[in-house]
């Protein structure tokens, strides 16, 4: 799994334990159910798509600067559904107090996503939320 160089210190110090990767193709709404149809011809309810995530599988291991990490969970979500807890797990550091602190977290997460996937925030696109832990 590849990461931007600026994210590596947060991964190594354990403050980043989640990465959000854009889904391609994006799911479509079909009869009130979000469906994801990858090129392999699989058409599933988005809640059952996790085993087919092309970015990672639960149990996969990867290395960052010689340190091994393992994927522990994968949760699909839309960007606007991101919680402040997920922002913290993304390694986002905020400043301020109470409400301003929460808004700063969200603003910084939005800036991060827009820097990687321009236009995705405004479209409220779907992402794979890939959780990981340090193994060695």
Secondary structure, DSSP 8 states (H G I E B T S, - for coil): ----HHHHHHHHTTSB-EEEEE-SS--EEETTEEEE--TT---EEGGG-GGG-SS--TT-EEEETTEEEEEEEEEEEEGGG--HHHHHHBT----SSHHHHHHHHHHHHHHHHHHHSTTTTTTT-EEEEEEEEE--
